Amino acid sequence: MSEVKVLTPDLNFVRELKNSGAESLKKCYQCATCSVVCDISSDKDPFPRKQMHMAQWGLKDELLKDSSIWLCHNCNDCSKNCPRGAAPADVLATLRKAVIKGNAFPPIFGGLGDSKPLNIFIALLIPVILLSVIFFTGGNFGIPDGEIVYSKLFPLIKVDITFMITAFFVSIFFVISIMKFWKNINSEPEKLRASDKKLIPALIETLIEFATHKKFSKCGESKNRYYGHMLVVIGFVLLFIVTNWSLFTQDLLEWHSPFVLDEHAEKIFGSLAVAKIYVVMFKLTANIGAISLLLGAGLLILNRLKEKSYTSLTSSFDWTLLGIIFTVCVTGILSEFTRVANMPEIAYPIYFIHLVTVFYVIAYIPYSKLSHMVYRITAITYAKMANID
């Protein structure tokens, strides 16, 4: 006798999806055009037709453990070709946002990376308060005199400790969230037990695909997203290297006035010439990373603007992150330019905004659109192990 599976529709979940941007959901009449036109939809487990049907019925539990919604790269081929304007890409984007919120740990933080104005305000207010405390406890009640040195405004040790403690707890919270996600998508462990592909080979294959953006290159309607995403990834990697490079310079080399070519720098490196090469390499890496991130964010923004004729409100989740990334880039570049131009009244406030947005990126990775890269890598790895990719 076959096993009977009871499915319980959740009408509140349907309302939540529609209110979050998937208002076109009910237009779908299951023609399967979306699955046919998608070049990255798996033949073994095609999407997004099935997911559209499940969403219409409000099958929340089934959708939250469906790895296929993460195989979608939001190319918008399906939305562009949908004869009913049901915007399947937007629906899947909304589902991914629901998964992030559903797996968030602690659950109360689930909405902090959301696109609702109140949530954005609260998320930004937290670093503003933290940095203001650092500012006032440091005895700084105005624009410091003399040469622009940002550590005069925010002592480096306090900023480093604040960001490192934040990153430490965020990492723990993110690991817990991803473990919950893995448990959900692996609701039928026998699939993996029967698979020939093990975790490490599947993960390596997935990481290679991610690094080369192999799936993005298959997108038909939005091919320029490939370049935008690639530039953003390169920018983040380079700036991550620069951040840790700076910590190494200041904390391990004890070069507390970084990149000032003086007697202390000569003592550390043996000669001013070597120190100068070190500084040039650092600044070159930092500027290439910033420009890459800025160009990538700019391309993605332009792509979003061009797509507005056939997408709906779900892109607001993307807009929030794109806006933050763009602000990080612009304020970082302006912080450098205004420092070189000796404009302290402008430089210090801009640097304050820069730190706020950098904190936002770090602190809300598990809850923002930026978490997609980890959720997607996890889901694709599972799909490869379960032979559905």
N, C-alpha and C positions, 0 to 999 in steps of 0.2 A: 504494500500500500504506500502510495507516494505521500511525502510529507506535506502537510497543509501549512502555508505561511500566511499569517494574518497581517494585512497592511492597514495602518491607521492614518487616514488623511488628517492633516493639521491645517485647518483653514486660517488660523492666525499666522502661520508661517507663510501662506500664500499672500496674505495682506502685507506682511513684513517685506516680502520680496518685491511686491508692487510698489510699496512706499519707498523702497531703497533704490528704485530705478528700473525694475523689471516690469514696468506698467504695460508693456506690449505682450506680456506672457500669454494672455487669453486669445491673442490673434492666431496663434499656431493651430493649424488643422492637420498636423501630422503628415505632410506630403513627403517628408524626408529629403527635400532639396538640400537642406543644410548639411546633412551627413554626406550627400553625394558630392557636393562641390568642395568639401574640405579636404585638402591634400594631406593633412596630417592626422585625419581621423583613422583610427585603427580598423582594419577589416575584421579583426576578431571581436572587437567590442566598439562598434562605431558610435560616435557622438556628433552633434548634440541632440539628435531627435529624441532619444530615450530620456535624456535629462529634461528636455522640454515637457515631455509627457509626465514625468515624475513630479516636476515642479507644479504643473497645472493641478495635479491631484494633491499637492501639499504633503508629499512623502518625505518629510524632513529627515527622519532617521536614515532612510535609504540614501538620500542625497549627501548627507554629511559624511558618509563612509564610502562615497563613490570616488575612486581615484581618477576616473576619466575626465571629470570637470577640470582637473589640473593638467591634463594632456593638451587641452586647448590653449593656444598661445594668443588668443584674441586678435586673430588676423582680420576679422570682420568679413571674410569671404562669404560666410553664411548669411550675415545680416544684409550684405549688399545684394545677394541673390534671392533672398526670401520673398516669395510672391505676395505674402500677407503683411510684410513689414513687422514681423514678430521679433526681430532683432535677437536671434539666439545668442550671439556673442555677448550682448548685454546681460542676458539672463544668466549665462554661465559666469560672467564677471560678478554678478550679484551673489550667486551661489558661493563663489570663492570667498567673497567678503563675509558671507554668513559662516563659512567653515572657520575662517580666521577668528571670528568673534566667538564661535562655539567652542573652540579649543583653547581660547585665551586663558592664561594663568598668570596671576590670579584673575578670576572671571570679572571682577570689578573693573579691571583695566581694559577689558575687551573693546570698549567704545572709544578709547583714547586716540586710536589711529584712524577713527572714522572721519567722514567728511561733513558731519553735522557741525554747524557753526559753533554751538555751545561746547561740543567736545574738542574742537580745534582750539577754542579760547582757553579751556581748562588745561589742555595739553601744553600750550605755550606759556600759560601763566605759571606753571610749576617751575620751569627753568628760570623765568624772570625773577621769581621770588628767591630761588636758590642763589643765583648770581648776585642779586641785590644784597643778600646777606653777606656773601663773600666781599662785596664791594664795601659795605659799611663797617664790617668787622675788621677790615684792613685799614680803617682810619682814613679812607679816601672819600672826601666830600666835595670833590670838584675835579676839574681837568688838571692832571699833573703838569708841573712846570718842566721846562727843559726839553731835551730830545724825546721823541715819541718812543716809549718802550712800554708795550702793553702790559708787562708784568708789574708796572707801577700801579696800574689800575686794578688788576686781578693777579695777586701773587700766584706764581706758577704752581707752587706746591699745593695750594688750596684748590686750584682749578684741576690739577692732575688727580688729586685724591677724590674730588667730587665725581669726575668723569669715570675714573677707574672703578670706584665703588658702584656707580650706576651700571657700568658695562658688566661688572661681575654678576650683579643680581639679575640684570636683563638676560644674560647668557643662561643662567639657571632657569629662569622663567620660560625662555624660549625652548630650551631642551625639554622641559616638562610638557609644553604645548605640543611640540613635535611628537613626543612619545604618545600623547593622547591621540594625536592624528593618526599615527602609525597603527595604534591599537584599533582605531575605528575602521581604517581601510583594509586592515588585515583581519576582518571579522570572520573570514573563512580560511583559517591557517592551513587547511589541507591543500589549498592551491599551491602554497609555497613548498609544502613538504613533497608535493608531486613534481615540482619543477627541477630541471637540471641546472638552472642558473642560480648561483648563490649570491649572497649580498654584495661581497666586495667586487666581483667582476661586473655585476649590474650597476653598482655605484660608480665604478671607474668609467664605464661606458656612458652613463648619464652625465657625468662631469665633463667628459670630452664633448658630448653634444651641447652641453650648456656653455662651455668655454668658446666653442666655434659657432654657436647660435645656428646649428644645423637646421633645426625645425623652422626658425624664423625665415630662413632663406627660401622656404617653400611657400610663404605667404604670397597670395596673388594680388589682392586689392591694396595691401599696405606694405609693399616691399621695403619702403624707406624706414619702417620701424626696425628693421634689421640693423641699419647703421646707427640709429638713435640708441637702441638698447646696447649695442656693442660699445659705443663711445661712453655710455653711462657706466657700464661694467668696468671698462678700462680706467675711467676716471676714479671710480670708487676704490679700485685696487691700488692705484698709484697714491691716492691721498691717504689710504690706510697705511701704506708703507711709509709715507712721509710723517704721519702722526707718530708712529712707533719709532721712526728714525729720530724725530725730535726728542722723544722721551729718552732714547739711548744717549743722545748728545748731552742732554741736560742732567740726567740722573746718573748715568754710568761714567761718562767722560767728565762730568762735573763742570761742563762749560755752561755756566748759568747765564751768561750773556751771549746766547747762541749767535754765531755767525758774525761776531765782532772781531775783526782781525787785529788782535793786540798781543801783548807778551804772553798772556795766558794761553791763547790759541797756539802760539809758537811752541810753548812748552808741551802742550798736549800732542801735537803732530810732529814736532821736531823741527819744522820750518814753516814760515808763513806761506810759502808757495804751496805746500801740501794742504795746509788749512784752507787756502783759497780755492783749490780744486774741490775740496770737500764741500765748501759753501756753494760753489757753482753747481755741482752735481745735485745738491739738495734743492736749491731754488729751481733748477731746471726741471727736476722731477715734480716738484710742487706745482709749478706753472703749467706743465703739460697735463697733469692730472686735473687741474682746475679748468683749463680750456676744454679738455675732452669731456668733462662732466657738463660744462656749460653748453657746448655744441650738441651733445647728446640730448640734454633736456630741451634745448631749443628745437631740435628736429622732432622730438616726440610731441612737443606743444603744437608745432605747425601741423603735424599729422592729425592731432586731435581736432584742430580747427577745421581741417579739410574734411574730416569724417562726420561733422555735425549734421550733415544732411540725412544720414541714415543711422545714427546712433541716438541713444536716449540718455537718461540722467545717470546711468551707472558710471560714466566716465568721471563723475565728481570725485570718486575714490582715487582715481588717477590724478586728477587735477590737484588734489591736496598734496600728494607726494611731489608732483612735478613743481608745484609752487614752492615747496620747502627746499627742494634740491636747487632750484633756480636761485632762490634767495641765499642759500649757502654759498653758491658760486659767486654771485654778484658781490655779496658783502665781503667774502674772502679776498676777491680781487681788489675791491675798493679799499679794504683795510691796508693792503700792500701799497697801493698807489697814493693814498692820503698820507701814509706814514713817510714815504719817500718825498712827497711834496711838502712835508712838515705842516699839516693842517690838523692840529690836535683837536679843535672843536668839532670837527667832522669825523676824524679817525677813530676816536675813542667810542662815541655812540655807535658807529658802524660795527666796530669790533664787538661791542656788547650784543648787538643784534645777531652777529655771526655766531657767537658762542651759544645764544639761545637756540638758533636753528640747528647747529651741530648737535646740541644736547637732544633736540627733538628727534633727529635722525637716529641717534644711538639708543635713546631711551625707549622709543616706540617701535623699534624694528619688529618685535613679535606681533604687533597689533596693526601695523600700517601695510600699505601696498608693497613696501619693501620686503616684507616677509614672504612674498610670492616665490622668490628664488629658492628658499629653503623648502617651502611646501611643495613646489613643483618638482624640485630635485628628488624629494622623498617619494612623491607619487609616481614619478616616472621610473624611479628605481624599483618600486613595488610592481609597477606594470610590467617591467622587463622580467622580473622574477616570476610573476604570475602568468607570463606569456600572453599578455593582452595588449602589448605595445606594438 
